[in-house]
Amino acid sequence: MLWFLTAILSTALAAQFVVQLQDKTALNAVLNSYALSSDQQGPEITDIFELGSFRAFTGDFSGPILQKLYNDPNVLAISRDGSLKLQEIVLQNNAPSHLVGLSSISPLSHQPFIYRSNGGNGVDVYLLDTGIDIKHPNLSKLNILRMADLTQSPVPQGTDPQGHGTAMAGIIASETFGVLKKCNLVDVRVADSNGDVKLSTILQALTLTQRHIEGTKRPSVVVIPLEVEDGNNPILTEAIASFDQSVPIIIPAGNNAQDALNFSPANVNPKPKNIIVVGSVDVNNNPTKFTNYGSNVDVFTVGEQITTLQSTDLDSQGLSNSLTRQVSGTSASSAITAGVIGYYMSLGLNSTQSINKVLQYSRCANTFAKHSTNTNECARLLQLQP
């Protein structure tokens, strides 16, 4: 398994980092395990902090040391030693409509996207997709980590020749189009350059992802923007239902204009408390023509003509000369929802509390009656409460 702290390592020689340990962790034991000096004589450690159970230290660390610290279960968080701003709530003016729709019931209202400036800090979002293009300038401020390329046709780390994963990463966390602008994105490549995914690859990805989350003990979100091509697959749904229930899993409802219970993995039933299934609406909050629906769909958000990032790897193939693209589908809706779930987790809520907050604050609209014999069917429209 390979891990690359791409955004951090690109500035590691010029930046200082603050490392926070798990509560009551023995500070000297951690420093000794890395042969770091805590007497402020050595070139690496510049200061240490002990406040009650709080333990942290600062220093200039090499790439290999940062990688080890990131994967150390004793480490709670790593941050650049950056400047603080006297600002808690950020207003992103002229935001794309899918972000406006999170702050206003009408995505066409031209209201700003409102969020806390620290939203996303300390949260890892695992994206099971086609890869993430780390060269894209709109992702330059993020920590993007390659966990594994599990396909039979691996590509160099930090590339995405298909483009779907980069588009989802843009919706989740990019500077302009992302919901969760300060999270760590974890690239788990499961789909090849044609967008094809094997069931066994997904199972391997889920196994490795759970194992790594158990090791890091950090707040984490898993996004699976995929759908079984031929409908139902009980093996996949059972595997997802068996995942650690302390970790939220975000799943698209599917794009078949049918009941989501007919398609895996959206048809997990009974559904564990950590799984949330997402359908899509247009900018007028009407159901898109393609979205799946039904009792297993928890929330709806925009999923049509969403502006996001285009992989720069498509330039080299002569397929694109643009940094942006538009995408439609419940995969995009699930990426938005993953950002909102991760946002609440970065504020200190656990998986269950974050999902409950999503359901609590999502607005109910009776716009999906034509998809059901129940004319009072309620669709929850996703909102973010900063």
C-alpha positions, 0 to 999 in steps of 0.5 A: 500500500503506497501513501503520498502526502502530495500537498504536504510534501510539496511544501515540506521543506518550506513549512513547519508543522504542528502534530497533535497526539491522541489524548494522554499519549506519552509525548517522549515515547512518540518522539523517541520512536522517531528519534526526534529531539525534544530538547529544542537542540535538534533541527526537527523539533522546535517546540512542545505543548502539554495542556492537561491531556493535550499533547502536541509538538512543532517542527520541520519534518522530512517527507518520510517522517511525515508519512510515518506520523500520518499513519501513526495511531498515536497521532490525532492531527497534523496541520501546517503552522499557518497564520490564523484569521479572525474569521469563523464564518465564510461567505463564498460569493458567486458560488456554483449553484450546487453550493448555493443550494446548501445554504438556500432552499433555492439554488437560483437565489444567488445567495452566497455559500456559507460555511465555517472557515475550519470546515473539514479540518481533521477529516479524511474522505475516502473516494473509491473511484477512477483516481484523482488528478493532483496536478489540477490547480483547483486542488493545490491546497488539499492534502491528497493521498493515494492509498492504492491502485487496485485496478488491473491497469494501474496508472502513475500516482496522482493521475486520473485518465478517465476523469470521473474521480477528479470530478467527484473530488472537485465537488467534495473538496476543491477550492471553487466547487467543493463543499469541504475545502480543508479535508484530506482526500484519500484516493482509492482507485478501483475503476480503470481508464474505461470506468470499469470496476470489478466486484472483487476490487470493491471488496478489496478496497472496502477491506483496505479502507476499513483497516486503515481507518482502524489504524488512523482512528481519525474521523473518516467518510467513505464515498462509493459513487458507483452502481452495479451495472446489472442491478442487484448484487447481494454480496456487495450490499452485504459487504457494505452493510458489514463495514465499521458502523462508526464510519459514514458511507455515502452511496448514490441512489442510481440513475435508472429512474426506478426504485433504488431497492432494485439496485446495488449498492443503494438497496442495502436493506435493512440499512445500517445507521452509518449508510446514507443513500442520495438521490438527485434534483435539478436546480428547481428542486424537481426530481431529475429524470434519471434519479432513483427514488423510494424508501431507501433514499434518505436525502436529495440534492442537486445532481444535474449539470454540476460544474466541477473539475476536469482532469488535466490528464485528458489534455495529454490525450487530446480529449480536453483543453478545459479545467472544468466540466459539467456532470450529471448523476446521483454520483455527483449528489453523493459527493455533495452529501459526503462533503456535508457529512464530513463538514459536521464530523469536522465540528466534532460530531460522530457518524450517527450524529452527523447523519442525524443532523443531515436528516434534521436540517434537510428541508422536506418537499412533496415533489416526488409524488409522481414516483410513488403511489403515496402522494404524500411522499416526502423528499428531504432536500439537503441543507448545510447549517454552518 
